Amino acid sequence: MTDLGARMRMLRKKRGMKQVELAKTSGVTQATICRIETGEVTQPRPEILLKIGHALGVPLDYLVDEKKSLTPDDIVGSDSRAKAIFRGYEKLSEEGRKALQAFVKYLEEQEREEAADKNKHTPD
């Protein structure tokens, strides 16, 4: 598997998507997504990568590993859900912002616990 394929698979799984769902969201065939993830295709056309990046909510340079981490601007700029959350955050009072921050921490902890439980039940 290529770095691109590995990163694409990691991002897709992190979002809880199957290849077929990424295909539907991006407009790229599931076969092409599979070929990229397995390394059969190592240099997809830029327009394909743009569609996949948009569907995964990441900029192209992050998808192709030219950028090692995402900034908040990258996330808000490429993910419509993040934009909506940020717009809502801007409208909140200080108390509301603190409550939202506490809720996000709660969700992060829930996901960590779920991942830990899943790893306990996964055979080696």
VOBA-1610 file (N, C-alpha, C; in pm, whole numbers, padded with zeros to 5 digits, always signed):
BEGIN
Met+00086-00118+00000Met+00000+00000+00000Met+00090+00124+00000Thr+00057+00221-00082Thr+00135+00344-00089Thr+00100+00435+00027Asp+00184+00537+00047Asp+00153+00636+00151Asp+00019+00701+00124Leu-00007+00735-00003Leu-00135+00794-00040Leu-00248+00698-00007Gly-00233+00574-00047Gly-00337+00475-00021Gly-00360+00454+00127Ala-00252+00449+00203Ala-00264+00430+00348Ala-00331+00550+00413Arg-00293+00668+00371Arg-00352+00788+00430Arg-00501+00797+00394Met-00532+00767+00269Met-00671+00772+00225Met-00756+00672+00304Arg-00705+00551+00321Arg-00778+00449+00395Arg-00796+00492+00541Met-00690+00546+00602Met-00697+00591+00741Met-00802+00701+00757Leu-00803+00799+00666Leu-00900+00908+00673Leu-01043+00856+00653Arg-01058+00765+00558Arg-01191+00709+00530Arg-01243+00634+00652Lys-01159+00550+00710Lys-01201+00471+00827Lys-01226+00561+00948Lys-01144+00664+00963Lys-01162+00757+01074Lys-01299+00824+01066Arg-01350+00842+00946Arg-01482+00902+00926Arg-01592+00798+00924Gly-01555+00672+00945Gly-01654+00565+00950Gly-01715+00534+00815Met-01640+00556+00709Met-01692+00535+00574Met-01639+00405+00515Lys-01721+00340+00437Lys-01679+00227+00355Lys-01639+00283+00219Gln-01566+00205+00142Gln-01524+00252+00009Gln-01643+00294-00076Val-01751+00219-00068Val-01868+00250-00149Val-01929+00385-00108Glu-01924+00416+00021Glu-01976+00545+00068Glu-01887+00660+00022Leu-01756+00640+00026Leu-01664+00742-00024Leu-01684+00761-00174Ala-01708+00653-00243Ala-01733+00662-00388Ala-01857+00746-00416Lys-01963+00718-00344Lys-02088+00792-00365Lys-02071+00940-00331Thr-02003+00969-00219Thr-01984+01106-00175Thr-01892+01184-00267Ser-01789+01117-00318Ser-01688+01186-00399Ser-01719+01188-00548Gly-01798+01092-00593Gly-01821+01081-00738Gly-01710+01007-00810Val-01624+00940-00734Val-01516+00859-00789Val-01558+00714-00772Thr-01531+00630-00870Thr-01577+00491-00861Thr-01512+00419-00743Gln-01586+00322-00690Gln-01534+00242-00580Gln-01411+00164-00626Ala-01410+00122-00750Ala-01295+00048-00803Ala-01169+00135-00802Thr-01183+00262-00839Thr-01069+00353-00838Thr-01021+00376-00696Ile-01113+00394-00603Ile-01076+00413-00462Ile-01001+00290-00413Cys-01048+00173-00444Cys-00982+00049-00404Cys-00842+00041-00463Arg-00828+00075-00591Arg-00697+00069-00656Arg-00598+00168-00595Ile-00646+00284-00554Ile-00557+00381-00489Ile-00517+00330-00351Glu-00613+00282-00274Glu-00585+00234-00139Glu-00491+00115-00137Thr-00499+00029-00237Thr-00413-00090-00240Thr-00279-00063-00307Gly-00263+00057-00365Gly-00136+00092-00428Gly-00127+00054-00575Glu-00234+00000-00629Glu-00235-00035-00770Glu-00225+00092-00855Val-00289+00199-00809Val-00277+00331-00872Val-00202+00418-00772Thr-00086+00468-00813Thr-00004+00548-00721Thr-00007+00697-00753Gln-00049+00733-00873Gln-00055+00874-00910Gln-00187+00905-00980Pro-00294+00911-00902Pro-00425+00942-00962Pro-00425+01084-01017Arg-00515+01108-01109Arg-00528+01243-01166Arg-00565+01342-01057Pro-00517+01465-01068Pro-00546+01567-00966Pro-00695+01586-00940Glu-00777+01581-01045Glu-00920+01602-01024Glu-00983+01491-00940Ile-00928+01370-00951Ile-00975+01258-00869Ile-00938+01285-00723Leu-00813+01326-00700Leu-00768+01354-00564Leu-00846+01468-00501Leu-00878+01570-00579Leu-00957+01682-00527Leu-01094+01636-00481Lys-01158+01551-00560Lys-01290+01500-00523Lys-01283+01416-00396Ile-01182+01332-00387Ile-01167+01245-00269Ile-01136+01330-00146Gly-01045+01425-00161Gly-01011+01514-00050Gly-01133+01590+00001His-01212+01641-00093His-01333+01713-00054His-01429+01622+00022Ala-01448+01501-00028Ala-01538+01406+00038Ala-01488+01366+00177Leu-01356+01364+00195Leu-01298+01328+00325Leu-01280+01450+00416Gly-01305+01568+00361Gly-01295+01689+00440Gly-01153+01735+00468Val-01062+01705+00373Val-00923+01748+00390Val-00873+01814+00261Pro-00778+01908+00274Pro-00722+01970+00155Pro-00632+01872+00080Leu-00611+01898-00047Leu-00531+01810-00133Leu-00390+01788-00078Asp-00324+01894-00032Asp-00186+01878+00014Asp-00177+01788+00138Tyr-00280+01783+00218Tyr-00281+01691+00332Tyr-00305+01548+00284Leu-00396+01531+00191Leu-00427+01398+00138Leu-00302+01334+00077Val-00224+01410+00003Val-00107+01353-00064Val+00019+01362+00022Asp+00002+01398+00151Asp+00108+01395+00251Asp+00215+01502+00233Glu+00181+01610+00162Glu+00276+01720+00153Glu+00265+01807+00278Lys+00156+01793+00348Lys+00132+01867+00470Lys+00110+01764+00580Lys+00189+01770+00685Lys+00188+01665+00786Lys+00071+01673+00883Ser+00014+01791+00902Ser-00098+01802+00995Ser-00196+01908+00945Leu-00318+01897+00993Leu-00423+01991+00955Leu-00429+02106+01054Thr-00445+02225+01000Thr-00467+02342+01085Thr-00618+02362+01100Pro-00660+02438+01199Pro-00804+02467+01209Pro-00860+02530+01081Asp-00782+02616+01014Asp-00828+02676+00889Asp-00849+02571+00781Asp-00761+02470+00776Asp-00777+02361+00679Asp-00909+02289+00702Ile-00937+02260+00828Ile-01056+02183+00861Ile-01182+02263+00829Val-01186+02387+00874Val-01303+02471+00848Val-01318+02498+00699Gly-01207+02513+00628Gly-01212+02542+00486Gly-01255+02426+00398Ser-01238+02302+00449Ser-01267+02188+00363Ser-01379+02098+00413Asp-01437+02130+00526Asp-01542+02045+00582Asp-01664+02131+00615Ser-01772+02111+00541Ser-01892+02193+00559Ser-01951+02178+00699Arg-01936+02060+00760Arg-01986+02042+00897Arg-01907+02126+00995Ala-01775+02131+00975Ala-01691+02212+01064Ala-01727+02360+01048Lys-01755+02402+00925Lys-01795+02541+00902Lys-01922+02573+00979Ala-02019+02482+00974Ala-02146+02505+01043Ala-02125+02511+01194Ile-02041+02425+01246Ile-02013+02425+01390Ile-01944+02555+01429Phe-01848+02597+01349Phe-01776+02720+01380Phe-01869+02842+01376Arg-01958+02845+01276Arg-02054+02956+01269Arg-02143+02958+01394Gly-02185+02842+01438Gly-02265+02834+01559Gly-02185+02874+01682Tyr-02059+02833+01687Tyr-01972+02867+01800Tyr-01956+03019+01812Glu-01941+03085+01699Glu-01923+03231+01700Glu-02043+03302+01762Lys-02159+03241+01752Lys-02282+03305+01802Lys-02307+03277+01950Leu-02231+03186+02008Leu-02254+03147+02147Leu-02197+03249+02245Ser-02260+03254+02361Ser-02205+03334+02472Ser-02082+03261+02526Glu-02010+03325+02615Glu-01894+03261+02677Glu-01935+03134+02751Glu-02048+03138+02817Glu-02098+03021+02888Glu-02131+02908+02790Gly-02193+02944+02679Gly-02226+02846+02577Gly-02100+02784+02516Arg-01997+02866+02496Arg-01872+02815+02441Arg-01805+02717+02537Lys-01810+02747+02666Lys-01753+02656+02765Lys-01830+02524+02767Ala-01961+02533+02755Ala-02044+02412+02754Ala-02012+02327+02631Leu-01995+02393+02517Leu-01961+02321+02394Leu-01825+02254+02407Gln-01730+02324+02464Gln-01597+02267+02483Gln-01603+02145+02575Ala-01682+02153+02681Ala-01698+02039+02773Ala-01763+01921+02701Phe-01860+01950+02615Phe-01927+01844+02541Phe-01830+01776+02444Val-01746+01854+02378Val-01647+01798+02287Val-01551+01707+02363Lys-01506+01751+02480Lys-01418+01667+02562Lys-01489+01537+02600Tyr-01616+01546+02634Tyr-01695+01428+02667Tyr-01700+01331+02548Leu-01727+01383+02429Leu-01734+01298+02310Leu-01599+01233+02280Glu-01491+01309+02297Glu-01358+01253+02274Glu-01332+01137+02369Glu-01369+01154+02494Glu-01349+01048+02593Glu-01434+00926+02558Gln-01558+00948+02516Gln-01645+00837+02476Gln-01582+00759+02362Glu-01527+00829+02263Glu-01466+00761+02149Glu-01341+00685+02190Arg-01262+00743+02280Arg-01143+00672+02330Arg-01184+00543+02401Glu-01288+00551+02483Glu-01335+00433+02555Glu-01388+00328+02458Glu-01463+00371+02358Glu-01515+00277+02259Glu-01401+00210+02183Ala-01299+00287+02146Ala-01184+00231+02075Ala-01110+00130+02164Ala-01095+00164+02292Ala-01028+00073+02385Ala-01107-00056+02401Asp-01239-00044+02414Asp-01324-00163+02425Asp-01316-00248+02300Lys-01315-00184+02186Lys-01307-00255+02059Lys-01175-00330+02049Asn-01065-00266+02092Asn-00935-00329+02087Asn-00925-00447+02182Lys-00997-00441+02295Lys-00997-00552+02392Lys-01060-00676+02330His-01161-00656+02246His-01237-00767+02191His-01189-00811+02053Thr-01083-00749+02004Thr-01029-00785+01874Thr-00915-00884+01894Pro-00925-01004+01835Pro-00816-01102+01852Pro-00689-01053+01784Asp-00575-01088+01842Asp-00446-01048+01786Asp-00407-01128+01666
//
